[in-house]
Amino acid sequence: GVDVKVEDDKVIIGLHIVVEYGTRISEVAHNVQEKVKYAVEYYLGLEVAQVNINIQSVRVSKNLK
């Protein structure tokens, strides 16, 4: 899911994501934060104050079961 709030002309975005088992969660979260911030600022011209990542769950590949 995605939550978007605008406070003082700045955007605060909350993302709920699912990650694959075995991935580095901190690295995935950081990459998502950077890409979302860049896209919103570049394409919409809005200043992003925060991009908060919430790990909803960890998915286990069928190969690992």
Distance bins in CASP14 RR format, pairs under 12 A and 6 or more apart:
PFRMAT RR
TARGET T0000
AUTHOR 0000-0000-0000
RMODE 2
METHOD distances of the structure
MODEL  1
1 13 0 0 0 0 0 1 0 0 0 0 0
1 14 0 0 0 0 1 0 0 0 0 0 0
1 15 1 0 0 1 0 0 0 0 0 0 0
1 16 1 0 1 0 0 0 0 0 0 0 0
1 17 0 0 0 0 1 0 0 0 0 0 0
1 18 0 0 0 0 0 1 0 0 0 0 0
1 52 0 0 0 0 0 1 0 0 0 0 0
1 53 0 0 0 0 0 1 0 0 0 0 0
1 54 0 0 0 0 1 0 0 0 0 0 0
1 56 1 0 0 1 0 0 0 0 0 0 0
2 11 0 0 0 0 0 1 0 0 0 0 0
2 12 0 0 0 0 0 1 0 0 0 0 0
2 13 1 0 0 1 0 0 0 0 0 0 0
2 14 1 0 0 1 0 0 0 0 0 0 0
2 15 1 0 1 0 0 0 0 0 0 0 0
2 16 1 0 0 1 0 0 0 0 0 0 0
2 17 0 0 0 0 1 0 0 0 0 0 0
2 32 0 0 0 0 0 1 0 0 0 0 0
2 36 0 0 0 0 1 0 0 0 0 0 0
2 40 0 0 0 0 0 1 0 0 0 0 0
2 51 0 0 0 0 0 1 0 0 0 0 0
2 52 0 0 0 0 0 1 0 0 0 0 0
2 53 0 0 0 0 0 1 0 0 0 0 0
2 54 0 0 0 0 0 1 0 0 0 0 0
2 56 0 0 0 0 0 1 0 0 0 0 0
3 11 0 0 0 0 0 1 0 0 0 0 0
3 12 0 0 0 0 1 0 0 0 0 0 0
3 13 1 0 0 1 0 0 0 0 0 0 0
3 14 1 0 1 0 0 0 0 0 0 0 0
3 15 1 0 0 1 0 0 0 0 0 0 0
3 16 0 0 0 0 1 0 0 0 0 0 0
3 50 0 0 0 0 0 1 0 0 0 0 0
3 51 0 0 0 0 0 1 0 0 0 0 0
3 52 0 0 0 0 1 0 0 0 0 0 0
3 53 0 0 0 0 0 1 0 0 0 0 0
3 54 0 0 0 0 1 0 0 0 0 0 0
4 10 0 0 0 0 0 1 0 0 0 0 0
4 11 1 0 0 1 0 0 0 0 0 0 0
4 12 1 0 0 1 0 0 0 0 0 0 0
4 13 1 0 1 0 0 0 0 0 0 0 0
4 14 1 0 0 1 0 0 0 0 0 0 0
4 15 0 0 0 0 1 0 0 0 0 0 0
4 36 0 0 0 0 0 1 0 0 0 0 0
4 40 0 0 0 0 1 0 0 0 0 0 0
4 44 0 0 0 0 0 1 0 0 0 0 0
4 46 0 0 0 0 1 0 0 0 0 0 0
4 48 0 0 0 0 0 1 0 0 0 0 0
4 49 0 0 0 0 0 1 0 0 0 0 0
4 50 0 0 0 0 0 1 0 0 0 0 0
4 51 0 0 0 0 0 1 0 0 0 0 0
4 52 0 0 0 0 0 1 0 0 0 0 0
5 11 1 0 0 1 0 0 0 0 0 0 0
5 12 1 0 1 0 0 0 0 0 0 0 0
5 13 0 0 0 0 1 0 0 0 0 0 0
5 14 0 0 0 0 1 0 0 0 0 0 0
5 46 0 0 0 0 0 1 0 0 0 0 0
5 48 0 0 0 0 0 1 0 0 0 0 0
5 49 0 0 0 0 1 0 0 0 0 0 0
5 50 0 0 0 0 1 0 0 0 0 0 0
5 51 0 0 0 0 0 1 0 0 0 0 0
5 52 0 0 0 0 0 1 0 0 0 0 0
6 12 1 0 0 1 0 0 0 0 0 0 0
6 13 0 0 0 0 0 1 0 0 0 0 0
6 40 0 0 0 0 0 1 0 0 0 0 0
6 44 0 0 0 0 0 1 0 0 0 0 0
6 46 1 0 0 1 0 0 0 0 0 0 0
6 47 0 0 0 0 0 1 0 0 0 0 0
6 48 0 0 0 0 0 1 0 0 0 0 0
6 49 0 0 0 0 1 0 0 0 0 0 0
6 50 0 0 0 0 0 1 0 0 0 0 0
7 13 0 0 0 0 0 1 0 0 0 0 0
7 46 0 0 0 0 0 1 0 0 0 0 0
7 47 0 0 0 0 0 1 0 0 0 0 0
7 48 0 0 0 0 0 1 0 0 0 0 0
7 49 1 0 0 1 0 0 0 0 0 0 0
7 50 0 0 0 0 1 0 0 0 0 0 0
8 46 0 0 0 0 0 1 0 0 0 0 0
8 47 0 0 0 0 1 0 0 0 0 0 0
8 49 0 0 0 0 1 0 0 0 0 0 0
9 45 0 0 0 0 0 1 0 0 0 0 0
9 46 0 0 0 0 1 0 0 0 0 0 0
9 47 1 0 0 1 0 0 0 0 0 0 0
9 48 0 0 0 0 0 1 0 0 0 0 0
9 49 0 0 0 0 1 0 0 0 0 0 0
10 37 0 0 0 0 0 1 0 0 0 0 0
10 40 0 0 0 0 0 1 0 0 0 0 0
10 41 0 0 0 0 0 1 0 0 0 0 0
10 45 0 0 0 0 0 1 0 0 0 0 0
10 46 1 0 0 1 0 0 0 0 0 0 0
10 47 1 0 1 0 0 0 0 0 0 0 0
10 48 1 0 0 1 0 0 0 0 0 0 0
10 49 1 1 0 0 0 0 0 0 0 0 0
10 50 0 0 0 0 1 0 0 0 0 0 0
10 51 0 0 0 0 0 1 0 0 0 0 0
11 36 0 0 0 0 1 0 0 0 0 0 0
11 37 0 0 0 0 1 0 0 0 0 0 0
11 39 0 0 0 0 0 1 0 0 0 0 0
11 40 1 0 0 1 0 0 0 0 0 0 0
11 41 0 0 0 0 1 0 0 0 0 0 0
11 44 0 0 0 0 1 0 0 0 0 0 0
11 45 0 0 0 0 1 0 0 0 0 0 0
11 46 1 0 1 0 0 0 0 0 0 0 0
11 47 1 0 0 1 0 0 0 0 0 0 0
11 48 1 0 1 0 0 0 0 0 0 0 0
11 49 1 0 0 1 0 0 0 0 0 0 0
11 50 0 0 0 0 1 0 0 0 0 0 0
11 51 0 0 0 0 1 0 0 0 0 0 0
11 52 0 0 0 0 0 1 0 0 0 0 0
12 36 0 0 0 0 0 1 0 0 0 0 0
12 37 0 0 0 0 0 1 0 0 0 0 0
12 40 0 0 0 0 0 1 0 0 0 0 0
12 46 0 0 0 0 0 1 0 0 0 0 0
12 47 0 0 0 0 0 1 0 0 0 0 0
12 48 1 0 0 1 0 0 0 0 0 0 0
12 49 1 0 1 0 0 0 0 0 0 0 0
12 50 1 0 1 0 0 0 0 0 0 0 0
12 51 0 0 0 0 1 0 0 0 0 0 0
12 52 1 0 0 1 0 0 0 0 0 0 0
13 32 0 0 0 0 0 1 0 0 0 0 0
13 33 0 0 0 0 1 0 0 0 0 0 0
13 35 0 0 0 0 0 1 0 0 0 0 0
13 36 1 0 0 1 0 0 0 0 0 0 0
13 37 0 0 0 0 1 0 0 0 0 0 0
13 39 0 0 0 0 0 1 0 0 0 0 0
13 40 1 0 0 1 0 0 0 0 0 0 0
13 41 0 0 0 0 0 1 0 0 0 0 0
13 44 0 0 0 0 0 1 0 0 0 0 0
13 46 0 0 0 0 0 1 0 0 0 0 0
13 47 0 0 0 0 0 1 0 0 0 0 0
13 48 1 0 0 1 0 0 0 0 0 0 0
13 49 0 0 0 0 1 0 0 0 0 0 0
13 50 1 0 0 1 0 0 0 0 0 0 0
13 51 1 0 1 0 0 0 0 0 0 0 0
13 52 1 0 0 1 0 0 0 0 0 0 0
13 53 0 0 0 0 1 0 0 0 0 0 0
13 54 0 0 0 0 0 1 0 0 0 0 0
14 29 0 0 0 0 0 1 0 0 0 0 0
14 32 0 0 0 0 0 1 0 0 0 0 0
14 33 0 0 0 0 1 0 0 0 0 0 0
14 36 0 0 0 0 1 0 0 0 0 0 0
14 37 0 0 0 0 0 1 0 0 0 0 0
14 40 0 0 0 0 0 1 0 0 0 0 0
14 48 0 0 0 0 0 1 0 0 0 0 0
14 49 0 0 0 0 0 1 0 0 0 0 0
14 50 1 0 0 1 0 0 0 0 0 0 0
14 51 1 0 0 1 0 0 0 0 0 0 0
14 52 1 0 1 0 0 0 0 0 0 0 0
14 53 1 0 0 1 0 0 0 0 0 0 0
14 54 1 0 0 1 0 0 0 0 0 0 0
14 55 0 0 0 0 0 1 0 0 0 0 0
14 56 0 0 0 0 0 1 0 0 0 0 0
15 28 0 0 0 0 0 1 0 0 0 0 0
15 29 0 0 0 0 1 0 0 0 0 0 0
15 31 0 0 0 0 0 1 0 0 0 0 0
15 32 1 0 0 1 0 0 0 0 0 0 0
15 33 0 0 0 0 1 0 0 0 0 0 0
15 35 0 0 0 0 0 1 0 0 0 0 0
15 36 1 0 0 1 0 0 0 0 0 0 0
15 37 0 0 0 0 0 1 0 0 0 0 0
15 40 0 0 0 0 0 1 0 0 0 0 0
15 50 0 0 0 0 0 1 0 0 0 0 0
15 51 1 0 0 1 0 0 0 0 0 0 0
15 52 1 0 0 1 0 0 0 0 0 0 0
15 53 1 0 1 0 0 0 0 0 0 0 0
15 54 1 0 0 1 0 0 0 0 0 0 0
15 55 0 0 0 0 1 0 0 0 0 0 0
15 56 0 0 0 0 1 0 0 0 0 0 0
16 29 0 0 0 0 0 1 0 0 0 0 0
16 32 0 0 0 0 0 1 0 0 0 0 0
16 52 0 0 0 0 1 0 0 0 0 0 0
16 53 0 0 0 0 1 0 0 0 0 0 0
16 54 1 0 1 0 0 0 0 0 0 0 0
16 55 0 0 0 0 1 0 0 0 0 0 0
16 56 1 0 1 0 0 0 0 0 0 0 0
16 57 0 0 0 0 1 0 0 0 0 0 0
17 23 0 0 0 0 0 1 0 0 0 0 0
17 25 0 0 0 0 1 0 0 0 0 0 0
17 28 1 0 0 1 0 0 0 0 0 0 0
17 29 1 0 0 1 0 0 0 0 0 0 0
17 31 0 0 0 0 0 1 0 0 0 0 0
17 32 1 0 0 1 0 0 0 0 0 0 0
17 33 0 0 0 0 0 1 0 0 0 0 0
17 36 0 0 0 0 0 1 0 0 0 0 0
17 51 0 0 0 0 0 1 0 0 0 0 0
17 52 0 0 0 0 0 1 0 0 0 0 0
17 53 1 0 0 1 0 0 0 0 0 0 0
17 54 1 0 0 1 0 0 0 0 0 0 0
17 55 1 0 0 1 0 0 0 0 0 0 0
17 56 1 0 0 1 0 0 0 0 0 0 0
17 57 0 0 0 0 1 0 0 0 0 0 0
17 58 0 0 0 0 0 1 0 0 0 0 0
17 59 0 0 0 0 0 1 0 0 0 0 0
18 25 0 0 0 0 0 1 0 0 0 0 0
18 28 0 0 0 0 0 1 0 0 0 0 0
18 32 0 0 0 0 0 1 0 0 0 0 0
18 53 0 0 0 0 0 1 0 0 0 0 0
18 54 0 0 0 0 0 1 0 0 0 0 0
18 55 1 0 0 1 0 0 0 0 0 0 0
18 56 1 0 1 0 0 0 0 0 0 0 0
18 57 1 0 1 0 0 0 0 0 0 0 0
18 58 1 0 0 1 0 0 0 0 0 0 0
18 59 1 0 1 0 0 0 0 0 0 0 0
18 60 0 0 0 0 0 1 0 0 0 0 0
19 25 1 0 1 0 0 0 0 0 0 0 0
19 26 0 0 0 0 0 1 0 0 0 0 0
19 27 0 0 0 0 1 0 0 0 0 0 0
19 28 1 0 1 0 0 0 0 0 0 0 0
19 29 0 0 0 0 1 0 0 0 0 0 0
19 31 0 0 0 0 0 1 0 0 0 0 0
19 32 0 0 0 0 1 0 0 0 0 0 0
19 53 0 0 0 0 1 0 0 0 0 0 0
19 54 0 0 0 0 0 1 0 0 0 0 0
19 55 1 0 0 1 0 0 0 0 0 0 0
19 56 0 0 0 0 1 0 0 0 0 0 0
19 57 0 0 0 0 1 0 0 0 0 0 0
19 58 1 0 1 0 0 0 0 0 0 0 0
19 59 1 0 0 1 0 0 0 0 0 0 0
19 60 0 0 0 0 0 1 0 0 0 0 0
19 61 0 0 0 0 0 1 0 0 0 0 0
20 28 0 0 0 0 1 0 0 0 0 0 0
20 55 0 0 0 0 0 1 0 0 0 0 0
20 57 0 0 0 0 0 1 0 0 0 0 0
20 58 1 0 0 1 0 0 0 0 0 0 0
20 59 1 0 1 0 0 0 0 0 0 0 0
20 60 0 0 0 0 1 0 0 0 0 0 0
20 61 1 0 0 1 0 0 0 0 0 0 0
20 62 0 0 0 0 0 1 0 0 0 0 0
20 63 0 0 0 0 0 1 0 0 0 0 0
20 64 0 0 0 0 1 0 0 0 0 0 0
21 28 0 0 0 0 0 1 0 0 0 0 0
21 55 0 0 0 0 0 1 0 0 0 0 0
21 57 0 0 0 0 0 1 0 0 0 0 0
21 58 1 0 1 0 0 0 0 0 0 0 0
21 59 1 0 0 1 0 0 0 0 0 0 0
21 60 1 0 1 0 0 0 0 0 0 0 0
21 61 1 0 0 1 0 0 0 0 0 0 0
21 62 0 0 0 0 0 1 0 0 0 0 0
21 63 0 0 0 0 0 1 0 0 0 0 0
21 64 1 0 0 1 0 0 0 0 0 0 0
21 65 0 0 0 0 0 1 0 0 0 0 0
22 28 0 0 0 0 0 1 0 0 0 0 0
22 58 0 0 0 0 1 0 0 0 0 0 0
22 59 0 0 0 0 0 1 0 0 0 0 0
22 60 0 0 0 0 1 0 0 0 0 0 0
22 61 0 0 0 0 1 0 0 0 0 0 0
22 63 0 0 0 0 0 1 0 0 0 0 0
22 64 0 0 0 0 1 0 0 0 0 0 0
23 29 0 0 0 0 0 1 0 0 0 0 0
23 30 0 0 0 0 0 1 0 0 0 0 0
23 31 0 0 0 0 0 1 0 0 0 0 0
23 32 0 0 0 0 0 1 0 0 0 0 0
23 55 0 0 0 0 0 1 0 0 0 0 0
23 58 0 0 0 0 1 0 0 0 0 0 0
23 59 0 0 0 0 1 0 0 0 0 0 0
23 60 0 0 0 0 0 1 0 0 0 0 0
23 61 0 0 0 0 0 1 0 0 0 0 0
24 30 0 0 0 0 1 0 0 0 0 0 0
24 31 0 0 0 0 1 0 0 0 0 0 0
24 55 0 0 0 0 0 1 0 0 0 0 0
24 58 0 0 0 0 0 1 0 0 0 0 0
25 31 0 0 0 0 0 1 0 0 0 0 0
25 32 0 0 0 0 0 1 0 0 0 0 0
25 53 0 0 0 0 1 0 0 0 0 0 0
25 54 0 0 0 0 0 1 0 0 0 0 0
25 55 1 0 0 1 0 0 0 0 0 0 0
25 56 0 0 0 0 0 1 0 0 0 0 0
25 57 0 0 0 0 0 1 0 0 0 0 0
25 58 1 0 0 1 0 0 0 0 0 0 0
26 32 0 0 0 0 0 1 0 0 0 0 0
26 33 0 0 0 0 0 1 0 0 0 0 0
26 53 0 0 0 0 1 0 0 0 0 0 0
26 55 0 0 0 0 0 1 0 0 0 0 0
27 33 0 0 0 0 0 1 0 0 0 0 0
27 34 0 0 0 0 0 1 0 0 0 0 0
27 53 0 0 0 0 0 1 0 0 0 0 0
28 34 0 0 0 0 0 1 0 0 0 0 0
28 35 0 0 0 0 0 1 0 0 0 0 0
28 53 0 0 0 0 1 0 0 0 0 0 0
28 55 0 0 0 0 1 0 0 0 0 0 0
28 58 0 0 0 0 0 1 0 0 0 0 0
29 35 0 0 0 0 0 1 0 0 0 0 0
29 36 0 0 0 0 0 1 0 0 0 0 0
29 51 0 0 0 0 1 0 0 0 0 0 0
29 52 0 0 0 0 1 0 0 0 0 0 0
29 53 1 0 1 0 0 0 0 0 0 0 0
29 54 0 0 0 0 1 0 0 0 0 0 0
29 55 1 0 0 1 0 0 0 0 0 0 0
29 56 0 0 0 0 0 1 0 0 0 0 0
30 36 0 0 0 0 0 1 0 0 0 0 0
30 37 0 0 0 0 0 1 0 0 0 0 0
30 51 0 0 0 0 1 0 0 0 0 0 0
30 53 0 0 0 0 1 0 0 0 0 0 0
31 37 0 0 0 0 0 1 0 0 0 0 0
31 38 0 0 0 0 0 1 0 0 0 0 0
31 51 0 0 0 0 0 1 0 0 0 0 0
31 53 0 0 0 0 1 0 0 0 0 0 0
32 38 0 0 0 0 0 1 0 0 0 0 0
32 39 0 0 0 0 0 1 0 0 0 0 0
32 51 1 0 0 1 0 0 0 0 0 0 0
32 52 0 0 0 0 0 1 0 0 0 0 0
32 53 1 0 1 0 0 0 0 0 0 0 0
32 54 0 0 0 0 0 1 0 0 0 0 0
32 55 0 0 0 0 0 1 0 0 0 0 0
33 39 0 0 0 0 0 1 0 0 0 0 0
33 40 0 0 0 0 0 1 0 0 0 0 0
33 48 0 0 0 0 1 0 0 0 0 0 0
33 50 0 0 0 0 1 0 0 0 0 0 0
33 51 1 0 1 0 0 0 0 0 0 0 0
33 52 0 0 0 0 1 0 0 0 0 0 0
33 53 1 0 0 1 0 0 0 0 0 0 0
33 54 0 0 0 0 0 1 0 0 0 0 0
34 40 0 0 0 0 0 1 0 0 0 0 0
34 41 0 0 0 0 0 1 0 0 0 0 0
34 42 0 0 0 0 0 1 0 0 0 0 0
34 48 0 0 0 0 0 1 0 0 0 0 0
34 51 0 0 0 0 1 0 0 0 0 0 0
34 53 0 0 0 0 0 1 0 0 0 0 0
35 41 0 0 0 0 0 1 0 0 0 0 0
35 42 0 0 0 0 0 1 0 0 0 0 0
35 43 0 0 0 0 0 1 0 0 0 0 0
35 48 0 0 0 0 0 1 0 0 0 0 0
35 51 0 0 0 0 1 0 0 0 0 0 0
35 53 0 0 0 0 0 1 0 0 0 0 0
36 42 0 0 0 0 0 1 0 0 0 0 0
36 43 0 0 0 0 0 1 0 0 0 0 0
36 44 0 0 0 0 0 1 0 0 0 0 0
36 46 0 0 0 0 0 1 0 0 0 0 0
36 48 1 0 0 1 0 0 0 0 0 0 0
36 50 0 0 0 0 0 1 0 0 0 0 0
36 51 1 0 1 0 0 0 0 0 0 0 0
36 52 0 0 0 0 0 1 0 0 0 0 0
36 53 0 0 0 0 1 0 0 0 0 0 0
37 43 0 0 0 0 0 1 0 0 0 0 0
37 44 0 0 0 0 0 1 0 0 0 0 0
37 45 0 0 0 0 0 1 0 0 0 0 0
37 46 0 0 0 0 0 1 0 0 0 0 0
37 47 0 0 0 0 1 0 0 0 0 0 0
37 48 1 0 1 0 0 0 0 0 0 0 0
37 49 0 0 0 0 1 0 0 0 0 0 0
37 50 0 0 0 0 1 0 0 0 0 0 0
37 51 1 0 1 0 0 0 0 0 0 0 0
37 52 0 0 0 0 0 1 0 0 0 0 0
37 53 0 0 0 0 0 1 0 0 0 0 0
38 44 0 0 0 0 0 1 0 0 0 0 0
38 45 0 0 0 0 0 1 0 0 0 0 0
38 46 0 0 0 0 0 1 0 0 0 0 0
38 48 0 0 0 0 1 0 0 0 0 0 0
38 51 0 0 0 0 1 0 0 0 0 0 0
39 45 0 0 0 0 0 1 0 0 0 0 0
39 46 0 0 0 0 0 1 0 0 0 0 0
39 48 0 0 0 0 1 0 0 0 0 0 0
39 51 0 0 0 0 0 1 0 0 0 0 0
40 46 1 0 1 0 0 0 0 0 0 0 0
40 47 0 0 0 0 1 0 0 0 0 0 0
40 48 1 0 1 0 0 0 0 0 0 0 0
40 49 0 0 0 0 0 1 0 0 0 0 0
40 50 0 0 0 0 0 1 0 0 0 0 0
40 51 0 0 0 0 1 0 0 0 0 0 0
41 47 1 0 0 1 0 0 0 0 0 0 0
41 48 1 0 1 0 0 0 0 0 0 0 0
41 49 0 0 0 0 0 1 0 0 0 0 0
41 51 0 0 0 0 0 1 0 0 0 0 0
42 48 0 0 0 0 0 1 0 0 0 0 0
58 64 0 0 0 0 0 1 0 0 0 0 0
59 65 0 0 0 0 0 1 0 0 0 0 0
END
